[in-house]
Amino acid sequence: MTELANRLSGMDFSPLFISLKTGIAATILAFFAGIYTAWLTMKEKRGLRAVTDGILTLPMILPPTASGFILLLVFSTRRPVGGFLYNSFGIKAVQTWLGCIIAAFVISFPLMYRNARSAFEQLDINLVYTARTLGMSEHKILWRVVIPSTASGVASGTVLTFARAIGEYGATSMLAGNIAGKTGTISQKIAMVIQDGDYIGAGIWLVIVGIIAFFIILLINIISMGKKYDKW
Amino acid sequence: MSIKIDVKKKYKDFSLDVSLESNARHIGIMGRSGSGKSLLLKCISGIVKPDEGVISLDDRELFNSQRDIDIKTAKRKTGYLFQNYALFPAMSVKGNIMCVLSGSVEQKRAEAEMLIKKFGLKGLEKHLPSQLSGGEQQRCALARMMASKPDVILLDEPFSALDEDMRDDVMRELKAMLSDYKGVIITVSHRREEIYTMSDEVIMLEKGSVCERKNINDIERKNFF
């Protein structure tokens, strides 16, 4: 116990804060991007929707390290896109916290998109048609009719997105690296301490990440259940 | 107000080919299931785009394939009452009406209050659609539709979701509530008594085409029920 207390008092908690802020930022981005993309694909024809869906889901199927490698190719300052962003706007993704966000966003986005799309597919299409005949704008239909009517599906998509974002490892290590206090997330920290044979340190981080994940899921479950709760 | 419909639409294995012009205030379209009644309403409202033809209200063209006119559904000013009423499930009765209204909050509140009173929804303002009876849901959907100030009202099997014993009362109620409406009302149903009670002109649709057309006064009363 004394050893544990000593470990805790001397611990660097930066991986916790980096993971949390990365997870929050990536989830906010994935939330809006996922919802808008799902909304747009719902308006596409069957064949085109299948192709778009395949492309948008790719980061979920590809190994995260492969996605990370592609991101590295895109955002490297020695490549056209990365070079343009760095030279024109001073934006650098490689080995920066921005890289953590981009990697977490790319990997977690398909979860938000697919959950939102599944929720939209369950919606009675007549609600959308009715809203249009009532003269509502497409933006208003999405946020006032579709999202509230599919709230539980969208909320569970958000939880999964956040869980995936805070646990991201492969793509983050490729793009952002593991710089302590800058890009070092909990997942990277756990991998590092295990490599060093520090199983107590890994266990502490495991408990921390487990508690965070549980409380977030609990909170979202309570929100998504709302007043409408029927016991079977 | 007059309505002109001259449309062709191929939809899966079905072919709709309707041509009619009417000055009647309340048009009833009758036909069996699969005769194209709902598809026709969807073409008028802009939910489904016809392959070719013209749809116009007085001089306002909603659709004209030759002139490349296809007014968006949101701009057509057509109120559509679906069979299941399609009330927004997460909004209260008042919310369903308020979300359609424009203007300041005060204006919207006053107009919503007026519609709630007119459509007999007083005391139900905070109820969710799932907490309403079939008749109340229909009145709420009508109040919401009237909030959008439509030029034409499309009623798609408006009584099919109601119990048999409620139907006659709700039918009379609906007719009374729409009595001061100035635009065109089109009701489609496969039930003769609904069409005869609601309409001034009856159009019979079969396999996607108009097969018979009569003024309500020309129909012998004994054939009504």
Interface residues (C-beta under 8 A of the other chain):
Chain A: D124 N126 L127 Y129 T130 A131 R132 T133 L134 G135 M136 S137 E138 K140 R144 V145 P148 S149 A151
Chain B: K42 S45 G46 I47 K72 T73 A74 K75 R76 K77 T78 G79 Y80 F82 N84 A86 F88 P89 A90 M91 C99 V100 R144 M145 A147 S148 P150
